[in-house]
């Protein structure tokens, strides 16, 4: 295949590659000893193009806007230069983003942003021809510390590579921080910088020379430190020291360079050039032909920091794209075959591109497709030479991060259980339950509720007793209960919580007033079991965890009894304010290829309600209560914060929320005799924190 044909294919795939998005979070492993992953920040339409070394910060694009973001969901739209913007790379520390954009004058300029999601400064880097209105520049790589930027500049038919160095003074006239990098001898001077080593010493790319339009090139920037001139180094090609090659990426120290090259048959193949090597092709002993996966082209896209492993794309015998992983020990193999050696089936998926590899070679990230034509970022994990402490696995990154966030629902379920007794069994004060003879009482109540938005089912069983004091002006009550919640998660996962609580209430109706004042408090503890399911290639894996939660609520309420009476119906307005807290302990999952550890969550909530209850007496034994209320709850939103075992950390959700909803209820009370009464109720709520539907039944006795 000719170089031109491959270039067309590459352009067709560029859009797919950018869609890897979230997968680039895992280059945290590729680049740093510590690692955090994207998460799954909440801009799913964003194309993530580069990630910081620890994985916590990313550079990305949405349409013609550039962003810097963090894996906890925060992001900042970068200011523009007058028109479209495109981020291309972020440094290892995560505080410098580079790219290019359209200017007010209609040109194009490389830029550099220094800062974070909280703000920063973006400045154009200028061009190699200051003062030439048609000049443009494009940034393609940034050093680990963010002080050096590699790219290229166009003006009046010229195309030249550059390196921009913060604080430098010896660059081109009118742009002292930007240095022109000369091309190879024998050409027209055309050169493009496409990457830079992590230590900032080497720029890699291509230039023309010796009669060829494209030759892989490396520029050693060391002479700039002493005022010397940078000389282009010809890396050659698989046909010798002549052209037909491009360098794409370099190892951290720049001693290993990867890319593509034409071979003697005109095919485009992946290469690995290593300084001082002698095991390359006969005509270029430092450049190794990495081969193909059965087809006639391949391109190396990334190299590990130490240069030991290379990943990229190759055609197979059917001329279809496949992701490859290369090592000196195993040579080039399809990532799917590498996974198969570690017991992972990729049936139903085609791993088409590899974009990055971890420092230890055990993790590859890239893009895959399914049989329906869907595109997904993936993370593939095996073990170097068959050894390693983690089992092999294939992660659909978007889906996996969604499963991590679903595990944050444990805090929502805990919140539902904490408030269930308050707004379920005790949705009204004890003094408003059926009046029976005697100054002591006992009750038993059962509740069932369903929260539609989360698919959570809730159940409660409670027994309690009360006593009247001060001639009936005061009623004190106490109860013990058990609650349970269960929720189905995606792919067959499940979450269950169960536990017990204690509750106390004090009601007081001051003599001579229509007011009923009450204070209710509860404290509960629960045990949670979470089976988090996610895809593992063709299979479904489950990682399981167990933890405990403790929560409580205190509520104050005021009822205005019989504010109005219409026939046999009394109108009773009321208002309440409640304060709740919940702590969910951290826990570690076991099982599955990608178990995670979750940090503890501490949530606080404030619940304000106003309502009116209309009580209609059908007889001395039977009455119907109809309640309309508006509820507003604000507080801490659930989060999923933790570490995927051996891979990256994550921070999803969190922050705060405020939600308002309405609820309507019907309750029928019937006194069987002076000592026993039955009650039944149903409550329906709009989208909010209350169950969508709640049903309660109770038995009360007096003595």
C-alpha positions as CSV (number, residue, x, y, z in Angstrom):
1,X,0.0,0.0,0.0
2,X,1.3,3.4,-0.8
3,X,1.9,6.1,1.7
4,X,-0.9,8.2,0.1
5,X,-3.4,5.4,0.5
6,X,-2.6,4.9,4.1
7,X,-2.9,8.6,4.7
8,X,-6.5,8.5,3.4
9,X,-7.3,5.6,5.7
10,X,-5.7,7.4,8.6
11,X,-7.9,10.5,8.0
12,X,-10.9,8.3,7.9
13,X,-10.0,6.9,11.3
14,X,-9.1,10.1,13.1
15,X,-12.6,10.8,14.2
16,X,-12.9,7.3,15.6
17,X,-9.6,7.7,17.5
18,X,-10.7,10.9,19.1
19,X,-13.8,9.2,20.3
20,X,-11.6,7.1,22.7
21,X,-12.3,10.0,25.1
22,X,-12.6,8.4,28.4
23,X,-10.0,5.7,27.6
24,X,-7.3,8.3,27.6
25,X,-7.8,8.6,31.3
26,X,-5.9,5.4,31.6
27,X,-2.8,6.9,30.1
28,X,-2.3,7.7,33.8
29,X,-0.8,4.3,33.9
30,X,1.1,4.9,30.8
31,X,2.7,7.9,32.1
32,X,3.0,7.9,35.8
33,X,3.6,5.8,38.9
34,X,0.4,7.2,40.4
35,X,-2.8,7.2,38.3
36,X,-6.3,8.6,38.2
37,X,-8.9,8.1,35.6
38,X,-11.5,10.1,33.9
39,X,-14.2,9.3,34.8
40,X,-16.4,10.0,33.6
41,X,-16.7,13.7,33.8
42,X,-20.0,14.5,32.5
43,X,-19.3,15.8,29.0
44,X,-19.8,12.5,27.1
45,X,-19.7,14.3,23.8
46,X,-16.2,15.6,24.5
47,X,-13.3,14.2,22.5
48,X,-10.4,13.6,24.9
49,X,-7.1,14.0,23.2
50,X,-4.6,13.9,26.0
51,X,-4.3,13.3,29.7
52,X,-2.0,14.3,32.5
53,X,0.4,11.8,34.0
54,X,-1.7,11.1,37.0
55,X,-4.8,10.9,34.9
56,X,-6.7,13.5,36.9
57,X,-6.7,16.2,34.3
58,X,-7.5,16.1,30.6
59,X,-7.5,18.2,27.4
60,X,-10.5,17.8,25.1
61,X,-12.6,19.3,22.5
62,X,-16.3,19.8,21.8
63,X,-17.0,20.9,18.3
64,X,-14.8,24.0,17.9
65,X,-14.2,24.6,21.6
66,X,-11.3,23.5,23.7
67,X,-11.5,22.4,27.3
68,X,-9.4,21.5,30.3
69,X,-11.2,19.1,32.7
70,X,-10.8,16.9,35.7
71,X,-12.1,13.4,36.3
72,X,-14.4,14.6,39.0
73,X,-16.6,16.3,36.4
74,X,-15.2,19.8,36.6
75,X,-14.1,21.4,33.4
76,X,-13.3,24.8,32.0
77,X,-13.9,26.0,28.4
78,X,-10.7,27.7,27.3
79,X,-10.9,31.2,25.9
80,X,-10.5,31.4,22.1
81,X,-8.3,33.4,19.9
82,X,-11.2,34.8,17.9
83,X,-12.5,31.6,16.2
84,X,-12.4,27.9,16.6
85,X,-10.1,26.2,19.2
86,X,-8.5,22.7,19.3
87,X,-6.6,21.2,22.2
88,X,-4.0,18.7,21.2
89,X,-1.9,17.8,24.2
90,X,-1.6,18.3,28.0
91,X,1.6,18.0,30.0
92,X,2.4,15.3,32.5
93,X,1.7,17.6,35.5
94,X,-1.7,18.6,34.1
95,X,-1.3,22.3,34.3
96,X,-0.4,23.1,30.6
97,X,-2.5,22.5,27.6
98,X,-1.4,23.3,24.0
99,X,-3.2,23.3,20.7
100,X,-4.1,25.6,17.9
101,X,-7.0,27.8,16.9
102,X,-8.4,30.4,14.4
103,X,-7.5,34.0,15.0
104,X,-9.5,37.2,14.5
105,X,-7.6,37.8,11.3
106,X,-8.6,34.5,9.9
107,X,-5.2,32.8,10.4
108,X,-4.2,29.9,12.7
109,X,-2.0,30.1,15.8
110,X,-0.5,27.6,18.2
111,X,-1.4,28.5,21.8
112,X,-0.5,27.5,25.4
113,X,-2.8,27.5,28.4
114,X,-1.3,27.5,31.9
115,X,-3.7,26.8,34.8
116,X,-6.5,24.5,35.6
117,X,-10.3,24.1,35.8
118,X,-10.4,27.1,38.2
119,X,-8.9,29.4,35.6
120,X,-5.6,30.3,34.0
121,X,-3.9,32.2,31.2
122,X,-4.0,31.3,27.5
123,X,-1.6,33.0,25.1
124,X,-0.8,32.5,21.4
125,X,2.7,31.3,20.7
126,X,3.1,33.3,17.6
127,X,4.8,31.9,14.4
128,X,8.2,31.6,12.9
129,X,7.5,34.6,10.7
130,X,6.3,37.4,12.9
131,X,4.8,40.2,10.9
132,X,3.7,38.0,8.0
133,X,-0.1,38.2,8.1
134,X,-0.5,34.9,6.4
135,X,1.7,33.0,8.8
136,X,0.2,30.3,11.0
137,X,1.4,27.8,13.6
138,X,0.2,24.5,15.1
139,X,1.2,22.9,18.4
140,X,1.5,19.1,18.6
141,X,3.3,18.2,21.7
142,X,4.4,19.5,25.2
143,X,7.1,18.4,27.5
144,X,6.4,16.8,30.9
145,X,7.0,20.1,32.7
146,X,5.0,22.2,30.2
147,X,7.9,24.5,29.4
148,X,8.5,23.3,25.9
149,X,6.1,23.0,23.0
150,X,6.7,21.2,19.6
151,X,4.9,21.9,16.4
152,X,5.2,23.5,13.0
153,X,4.6,26.9,11.3
154,X,3.5,27.8,7.8
155,X,4.1,31.0,5.9
156,X,4.4,32.0,2.2
157,X,4.9,28.4,1.1
158,X,7.2,27.5,3.9
159,X,6.6,24.7,6.4
160,X,9.0,24.5,9.3
161,X,9.2,22.6,12.6
162,X,9.5,24.6,15.8
163,X,10.1,24.3,19.5
164,X,8.8,27.0,21.8
165,X,10.7,27.3,25.1
166,X,9.4,29.3,28.0
167,X,11.6,32.2,28.9
168,X,14.0,31.7,26.0
169,X,15.5,34.7,24.3
170,X,17.3,33.3,21.3
171,X,14.4,32.4,19.0
172,X,13.5,33.9,15.7
173,X,13.4,37.7,15.4
174,X,10.2,39.0,16.8
175,X,9.4,35.8,18.7
176,X,12.4,35.1,20.9
177,X,10.8,32.0,22.6
178,X,10.2,30.1,19.3
179,X,13.1,28.4,17.5
180,X,13.0,27.2,14.0
181,X,14.2,23.6,13.5
182,X,16.0,23.1,10.2
183,X,15.1,20.2,8.0
184,X,17.4,17.6,6.6
185,X,20.0,18.6,4.0
186,X,19.1,18.3,0.3
187,X,15.4,19.2,0.7
188,X,13.3,22.4,0.6
189,X,13.5,22.9,4.3
190,X,10.0,21.4,5.0
191,X,9.8,20.0,8.5
192,X,7.0,19.2,10.9
193,X,7.3,18.6,14.6
194,X,4.8,16.0,15.8
195,X,6.0,15.1,19.3
196,X,8.4,15.8,22.0
197,X,10.2,13.6,24.5
198,X,9.0,13.8,28.1
199,X,12.3,15.4,29.2
200,X,11.9,18.1,26.5
201,X,15.3,17.3,24.9
202,X,14.1,15.9,21.6
203,X,11.5,16.9,19.1
204,X,10.4,14.2,16.6
205,X,8.5,14.4,13.3
206,X,9.6,14.5,9.7
207,X,11.2,16.6,7.1
208,X,12.1,16.5,3.5
209,X,15.6,15.9,2.3
210,X,17.7,13.9,-0.2
211,X,15.0,14.0,-2.8
212,X,12.3,12.6,-0.4
213,X,9.3,14.5,0.9
214,X,9.0,12.7,4.2
215,X,11.8,11.3,6.3
216,X,11.5,10.6,10.1
217,X,13.5,13.2,11.9
218,X,14.7,13.8,15.5
219,X,16.0,17.1,16.7
220,X,18.3,17.2,19.7
221,X,17.6,20.6,21.4
222,X,20.7,20.5,23.8
223,X,22.7,23.0,21.7
224,X,20.1,25.7,22.4
225,X,21.3,25.7,26.0
226,X,24.7,27.0,24.9
227,X,23.5,29.1,22.0
228,X,24.4,26.5,19.4
229,X,22.4,25.4,16.4
230,X,20.0,22.4,16.4
231,X,20.7,19.9,13.6
232,X,18.1,17.6,12.1
233,X,19.0,13.9,12.6
234,X,17.9,11.6,9.8
235,X,16.3,8.5,11.4
236,X,16.0,7.0,7.9
237,X,13.4,4.5,6.9
238,X,13.0,0.8,6.4
239,X,14.5,1.3,2.9
240,X,17.7,2.8,4.4
241,X,18.6,6.4,5.1
242,X,16.2,7.7,2.5
243,X,12.7,9.0,3.0
244,X,9.2,7.7,3.2
245,X,8.8,7.7,6.9
246,X,7.3,9.8,9.8
247,X,8.1,9.8,13.5
248,X,5.0,9.9,15.7
249,X,6.1,9.6,19.3
250,X,9.2,9.3,21.5
251,X,10.1,7.7,24.8
252,X,10.6,9.8,27.9
253,X,14.3,10.3,27.2
254,X,13.9,10.4,23.4
255,X,16.2,7.4,22.8
256,X,13.3,5.4,21.2
257,X,11.2,6.8,18.4
258,X,8.2,5.1,16.7
259,X,6.1,5.8,13.7
260,X,5.6,4.5,10.2
261,X,7.8,3.9,7.2
262,X,7.6,2.6,3.6
263,X,9.4,-0.6,3.1
264,X,11.2,-1.7,-0.1
265,X,7.9,-3.0,-1.5
266,X,6.1,0.3,-1.0
267,X,4.1,-0.9,2.0
268,X,3.7,1.4,5.0
269,X,4.9,-0.4,8.1
270,X,5.4,0.4,11.8
271,X,8.9,1.0,13.0
272,X,10.8,1.4,16.2
273,X,14.0,3.3,16.0
274,X,16.4,2.9,19.0
275,X,19.5,4.9,19.5
276,X,22.6,2.7,19.3
277,X,20.7,-0.4,18.2
278,X,22.1,-2.9,15.8
279,X,19.2,-5.2,15.3
280,X,17.2,-3.2,12.8
281,X,16.9,-3.7,9.1
282,X,20.1,-4.3,7.1
283,X,20.1,-0.9,5.6
284,X,19.2,0.9,8.8
285,X,20.4,-1.0,11.8
286,X,18.8,1.4,14.3
287,X,15.3,1.0,12.8
288,X,13.4,-2.1,13.3
289,X,10.5,-3.3,11.1
290,X,7.7,-4.2,13.6
291,X,5.9,-6.2,10.9
292,X,2.1,-6.4,10.4
293,X,-0.8,-8.6,11.5
294,X,-1.1,-10.1,8.0
295,X,-2.0,-7.1,6.0
296,X,0.1,-4.6,4.1
297,X,0.3,-1.6,6.5
298,X,0.9,-0.7,10.1
299,X,1.6,2.5,12.1
300,X,3.1,2.8,15.6
301,X,1.1,5.4,17.5
302,X,2.6,5.3,21.0
303,X,5.6,4.0,22.9
304,X,6.1,3.3,26.6
305,X,8.2,5.7,28.6
306,X,11.1,3.4,28.6
307,X,10.7,2.5,24.9
308,X,10.2,-1.2,25.6
309,X,6.7,-1.6,24.3
310,X,5.0,-0.1,21.2
311,X,1.3,0.0,20.3
312,X,-0.6,1.1,17.2
313,X,-2.7,0.0,14.3
314,X,-2.1,-2.7,11.6
315,X,-4.2,-4.3,8.9
316,X,-4.9,-8.0,9.0
317,X,-5.1,-10.4,6.1
318,X,-8.5,-9.0,5.2
319,X,-7.1,-5.5,5.1
320,X,-9.2,-4.5,8.2
321,X,-7.8,-2.5,11.2
322,X,-6.5,-4.3,14.3
323,X,-4.8,-2.9,17.4
324,X,-1.4,-4.3,18.0
325,X,1.0,-4.6,20.9
326,X,4.7,-5.1,20.2
327,X,7.6,-6.2,22.4
328,X,11.0,-7.6,21.7
329,X,10.0,-10.9,23.3
330,X,6.7,-11.5,21.6
331,X,7.0,-9.3,18.5
332,X,3.8,-7.8,17.0
333,X,0.6,-9.4,18.1
334,X,-3.0,-8.3,18.0
335,X,-4.2,-7.0,21.3
336,X,-7.0,-9.4,21.1
337,X,-4.6,-12.3,20.8
338,X,-2.5,-10.9,23.7
339,X,-5.7,-10.9,25.8
340,X,-6.6,-14.4,24.7
341,X,-3.2,-15.6,26.1
342,X,-4.4,-14.2,29.4
343,X,-7.8,-15.9,29.3
344,X,-9.9,-13.0,28.0
345,X,-12.3,-13.5,25.1
346,X,-13.0,-10.5,22.9
347,X,-15.7,-12.2,20.9
348,X,-18.2,-9.7,19.7
349,X,-15.6,-6.9,19.6
350,X,-13.0,-5.8,17.2
351,X,-10.1,-4.0,18.9
352,X,-9.0,-1.7,16.1
353,X,-6.6,0.8,17.5
354,X,-4.1,1.0,20.4
355,X,-3.3,4.5,21.6
356,X,-1.2,4.1,24.7
357,X,0.7,1.6,26.8
358,X,1.5,1.6,30.5
359,X,5.0,1.9,31.9
360,X,5.1,-1.8,32.7
361,X,3.5,-2.9,29.5
362,X,0.5,-4.6,31.1
363,X,-2.2,-2.1,30.1
364,X,-3.1,-1.0,26.6
365,X,-5.8,1.6,25.8
366,X,-7.5,2.2,22.5
367,X,-10.7,2.0,20.4
368,X,-12.9,-1.0,19.6
369,X,-16.1,-1.7,17.7
370,X,-18.9,-4.1,18.3
371,X,-20.9,-6.2,15.8
372,X,-23.5,-3.4,15.6
373,X,-21.0,-0.8,14.5
374,X,-20.8,0.9,17.9
375,X,-17.4,2.5,19.0
376,X,-16.0,2.2,22.5
377,X,-12.9,3.2,24.3
378,X,-11.3,0.1,25.8
379,X,-8.7,-0.7,28.4
380,X,-7.0,-4.1,28.0
381,X,-5.0,-5.6,30.8
382,X,-2.7,-8.6,30.7
383,X,0.6,-9.3,32.3
384,X,4.1,-8.9,31.0
385,X,5.4,-12.2,29.6
386,X,2.5,-14.0,31.3
387,X,3.4,-12.7,34.8
388,X,1.5,-10.2,36.9
389,X,-0.6,-9.9,40.0
390,X,-3.8,-8.8,38.2
391,X,-6.0,-11.0,36.1
392,X,-6.4,-10.2,32.5
393,X,-9.5,-8.2,31.4
394,X,-11.0,-6.0,28.7
395,X,-12.8,-3.0,29.9
396,X,-15.4,-1.0,28.0
397,X,-14.4,2.2,29.6
398,X,-17.6,4.2,29.3
399,X,-19.6,1.3,30.6
400,X,-17.2,0.6,33.4
401,X,-17.2,4.2,34.6
402,X,-21.0,4.1,34.6
403,X,-20.8,1.0,36.8
404,X,-18.5,2.8,39.2
405,X,-20.9,5.7,39.4
406,X,-23.8,3.3,40.0
407,X,-22.0,2.1,43.0
408,X,-22.3,5.6,44.4
409,X,-26.1,4.8,44.5
410,X,-25.4,3.1,47.8
411,X,-25.4,6.5,49.4
412,X,-28.7,7.3,47.8
413,X,-30.2,4.1,49.0
414,X,-28.9,4.8,52.4
415,X,-30.5,8.2,52.3
416,X,-33.8,6.7,51.3
417,X,-33.7,4.3,54.2
418,X,-32.8,7.0,56.6
419,X,-35.8,9.1,55.7
420,X,-38.2,6.2,55.1
421,X,-39.5,6.0,58.7
422,X,-39.8,9.8,58.9
423,X,-41.9,10.3,55.8
424,X,-43.4,6.8,55.7
425,X,-44.5,5.2,59.0
426,X,-44.2,8.6,60.7
427,X,-45.5,10.9,58.0
428,X,-47.8,12.4,60.7
429,X,-47.4,13.1,64.4
430,X,-48.5,10.4,66.9
431,X,-51.2,12.6,68.2
432,X,-52.9,12.5,64.8
433,X,-53.2,8.8,64.8
434,X,-56.6,7.4,65.7
435,X,-57.8,8.4,69.2
436,X,-58.5,5.4,71.4
437,X,-59.4,5.1,75.1
438,X,-56.5,4.8,77.6
439,X,-53.4,6.9,78.1
440,X,-50.9,4.3,76.7
441,X,-50.7,2.8,73.2
442,X,-48.8,0.3,71.1
443,X,-48.6,0.0,67.4
444,X,-47.2,-2.1,64.6
445,X,-46.6,-0.7,61.1
446,X,-45.4,-2.1,57.8
447,X,-44.4,0.0,54.7
448,X,-43.5,-0.8,51.2
449,X,-42.2,1.8,48.8
450,X,-40.7,2.1,45.3
451,X,-38.4,4.9,44.0
452,X,-39.0,4.9,40.3
453,X,-36.1,6.9,39.1
454,X,-33.5,4.8,40.8
455,X,-35.4,1.5,40.7
456,X,-35.1,1.1,44.4
457,X,-37.5,-0.9,46.5
458,X,-37.9,-0.2,50.2
459,X,-39.6,-2.1,53.0
460,X,-40.1,-1.3,56.7
461,X,-41.5,-3.1,59.7
462,X,-41.9,-1.3,63.0
463,X,-43.3,-1.7,66.5
464,X,-43.6,1.0,69.1
465,X,-45.4,2.3,72.2
466,X,-46.6,5.7,73.5
467,X,-47.7,7.3,76.7
468,X,-49.8,10.4,77.3
469,X,-48.8,12.9,80.0
470,X,-50.0,16.3,81.3
471,X,-53.6,15.4,80.9
472,X,-53.1,14.4,77.3
473,X,-51.3,17.6,76.3
474,X,-48.1,15.6,75.8
475,X,-47.5,12.3,74.0
476,X,-44.2,10.5,74.1
477,X,-43.4,7.6,71.8
478,X,-40.6,5.2,71.0
479,X,-40.2,2.6,68.3
480,X,-37.8,0.1,66.9
481,X,-37.8,-1.0,63.3
482,X,-36.1,-2.9,60.6
483,X,-35.7,-1.6,57.0
484,X,-34.4,-3.1,53.8
485,X,-33.7,-1.9,50.3
486,X,-32.9,-3.7,47.1
487,X,-31.9,-2.4,43.7
488,X,-31.1,-4.0,40.4
489,X,-27.9,-2.7,38.7
490,X,-26.9,-3.0,35.1
491,X,-25.8,-6.3,33.6
492,X,-27.3,-8.3,36.4
493,X,-25.6,-6.5,39.3
494,X,-27.5,-5.8,42.5
495,X,-27.4,-3.8,45.7
496,X,-29.0,-4.7,49.0
497,X,-29.1,-2.9,52.3
498,X,-30.7,-4.0,55.5
499,X,-30.6,-2.9,59.1
500,X,-32.4,-1.6,62.2
501,X,-33.3,1.7,63.7
502,X,-34.6,3.3,66.8
503,X,-37.0,6.3,66.8
504,X,-38.4,8.7,69.4
505,X,-41.1,11.3,69.3
506,X,-42.4,14.0,71.6
507,X,-45.8,15.8,70.8
508,X,-47.2,18.8,72.6
509,X,-50.4,20.6,72.1
510,X,-50.3,23.8,74.3
511,X,-53.5,24.4,76.2
512,X,-55.9,26.8,74.5
513,X,-54.1,26.8,71.2
514,X,-54.7,25.0,67.9
515,X,-51.0,24.2,67.5
516,X,-49.5,20.8,67.7
517,X,-45.8,20.8,68.0
518,X,-43.7,17.7,67.6
519,X,-40.1,16.6,67.5
520,X,-39.1,13.3,66.0
521,X,-35.7,11.7,65.7
522,X,-34.3,8.4,64.4
523,X,-31.0,6.6,64.3
524,X,-30.3,3.6,62.1
525,X,-27.5,1.3,61.0
526,X,-27.4,-0.9,57.9
527,X,-25.2,-3.4,56.1
528,X,-24.8,-3.1,52.4
529,X,-23.9,-5.7,49.8
530,X,-23.0,-4.6,46.3
531,X,-22.4,-6.8,43.3
532,X,-21.2,-4.5,40.6
533,X,-21.3,-6.0,37.1
534,X,-19.5,-4.9,34.0
535,X,-18.4,-6.3,30.7
536,X,-15.1,-8.2,30.5
537,X,-14.8,-8.7,26.7
538,X,-17.4,-11.2,25.7
539,X,-18.1,-12.1,29.3
540,X,-19.7,-10.3,32.2
541,X,-17.7,-9.9,35.4
542,X,-18.8,-9.1,38.9
543,X,-16.8,-7.4,41.6
544,X,-18.4,-7.5,45.0
545,X,-18.1,-5.5,48.2
546,X,-19.7,-5.1,51.6
547,X,-19.9,-2.1,53.9
548,X,-21.8,-0.5,56.7
549,X,-23.8,2.7,56.9
550,X,-25.0,4.8,59.8
551,X,-27.7,7.6,59.5
552,X,-30.1,9.7,61.4
553,X,-32.7,12.4,61.1
554,X,-34.2,15.0,63.5
555,X,-37.4,16.7,62.5
556,X,-39.5,19.5,64.0
557,X,-43.1,20.0,62.9
558,X,-45.9,22.4,63.6
559,X,-49.6,21.5,62.7
560,X,-52.4,24.1,62.9
561,X,-55.3,21.9,63.8
562,X,-58.7,22.8,62.3
563,X,-57.7,26.0,60.8
564,X,-60.9,25.8,58.9
565,X,-63.9,23.4,59.1
566,X,-66.2,22.8,56.1
567,X,-69.0,20.4,57.0
568,X,-67.5,17.2,58.3
569,X,-64.1,18.1,56.9
570,X,-61.3,20.0,58.8
571,X,-58.4,21.7,57.1
572,X,-55.1,21.4,58.9
573,X,-52.0,23.2,57.5
574,X,-48.6,22.1,58.6
575,X,-44.9,22.7,58.1
576,X,-41.7,20.8,59.0
577,X,-38.0,21.1,58.9
578,X,-35.7,18.2,59.2
579,X,-31.9,17.6,59.3
580,X,-30.3,14.3,58.4
581,X,-26.9,12.8,58.1
582,X,-25.5,9.6,56.6
583,X,-22.1,8.0,56.6
584,X,-21.3,5.1,54.3
585,X,-18.0,3.4,55.2
586,X,-15.4,2.7,52.5
587,X,-14.9,-0.8,51.2
588,X,-12.8,-2.9,48.9
589,X,-14.3,-5.1,46.2
590,X,-13.2,-8.6,45.5
591,X,-13.5,-10.7,42.3
592,X,-13.6,-9.8,38.7
593,X,-10.7,-8.4,36.6
594,X,-11.2,-4.8,37.7
595,X,-12.2,-4.6,41.4
596,X,-12.2,-1.2,43.0
597,X,-11.8,0.4,46.4
598,X,-14.4,3.0,47.4
599,X,-13.8,5.8,49.9
600,X,-16.2,6.6,52.6
601,X,-19.0,9.0,52.0
602,X,-20.5,11.5,54.5
603,X,-23.7,13.2,53.4
604,X,-25.8,15.9,55.0
605,X,-29.4,16.9,54.1
606,X,-31.9,19.5,55.0
607,X,-35.6,18.7,54.3
608,X,-38.3,21.5,54.3
609,X,-42.0,20.7,53.8
610,X,-45.2,22.6,53.8
611,X,-48.6,20.9,53.4
612,X,-52.2,20.8,54.2
613,X,-54.2,17.8,55.4
614,X,-58.0,17.6,54.9
615,X,-59.6,15.2,57.4
616,X,-63.1,14.0,56.6
617,X,-65.0,12.1,59.2
618,X,-67.4,9.6,57.7
619,X,-68.4,8.3,61.2
620,X,-67.1,8.3,64.7
621,X,-65.1,5.2,63.7
622,X,-63.9,6.1,60.2
623,X,-62.1,9.1,58.8
624,X,-60.2,9.8,55.5
625,X,-57.2,12.1,55.5
626,X,-56.1,13.7,52.2
627,X,-52.7,15.4,52.2
628,X,-51.0,17.7,49.7
629,X,-47.4,18.8,50.3
630,X,-44.4,20.4,48.7
631,X,-41.0,19.1,49.8
632,X,-37.6,20.6,49.2
633,X,-34.4,18.8,50.1
634,X,-30.8,20.0,49.7
635,X,-27.6,18.5,50.7
636,X,-24.6,16.4,49.7
637,X,-24.8,14.5,46.4
638,X,-23.6,10.9,46.3
639,X,-20.2,10.3,44.9
640,X,-17.9,7.4,43.9
641,X,-14.4,8.1,44.9
642,X,-11.7,5.5,45.0
643,X,-9.1,3.4,43.1
644,X,-9.4,0.7,40.5
645,X,-7.0,-2.0,41.8
646,X,-3.7,-1.6,40.1
647,X,-4.9,1.0,37.6
648,X,-6.3,4.4,38.2
649,X,-8.3,6.4,40.7
650,X,-11.6,8.0,40.1
651,X,-13.8,10.7,41.4
652,X,-17.4,10.8,40.1
653,X,-20.4,12.7,41.3
654,X,-20.3,14.5,44.6
655,X,-21.0,18.2,45.1
656,X,-24.4,19.3,46.3
657,X,-27.9,19.2,45.1
658,X,-31.3,20.8,45.7
659,X,-34.6,19.3,44.6
660,X,-38.2,20.3,45.0
661,X,-41.2,17.9,44.4
662,X,-44.8,17.4,45.3
663,X,-46.5,14.6,47.1
664,X,-50.1,13.6,47.6
665,X,-51.4,11.1,50.1
666,X,-54.6,9.3,51.2
667,X,-55.1,7.6,54.5
668,X,-58.0,5.7,55.9
669,X,-58.3,5.2,59.7
670,X,-60.9,2.8,61.1
671,X,-61.5,2.2,64.8
672,X,-62.6,-1.4,65.3
673,X,-63.5,-0.6,68.9
674,X,-62.4,1.8,71.7
675,X,-59.1,0.0,72.0
676,X,-58.1,-1.1,68.5
677,X,-57.8,0.7,65.1
678,X,-56.5,0.0,61.7
679,X,-54.9,2.4,59.3
680,X,-53.8,2.2,55.7
681,X,-52.3,4.9,53.4
682,X,-50.9,5.4,50.0
683,X,-48.6,8.3,48.9
684,X,-47.6,9.3,45.4
685,X,-44.7,11.7,44.7
686,X,-43.3,13.4,41.7
687,X,-39.7,13.2,40.7
688,X,-37.7,13.8,43.9
689,X,-36.2,12.1,46.9
690,X,-39.4,10.6,48.2
691,X,-40.5,7.2,46.9
692,X,-42.6,7.4,43.8
693,X,-45.2,5.3,45.5
694,X,-45.4,4.3,49.2
695,X,-48.0,2.0,50.8
696,X,-48.4,1.6,54.6
697,X,-50.6,-0.4,56.9
698,X,-50.7,-0.3,60.6
699,X,-52.5,-1.6,63.7
700,X,-52.8,0.5,66.9
701,X,-54.0,-0.5,70.3
702,X,-54.6,1.5,73.5
703,X,-54.7,0.4,77.1
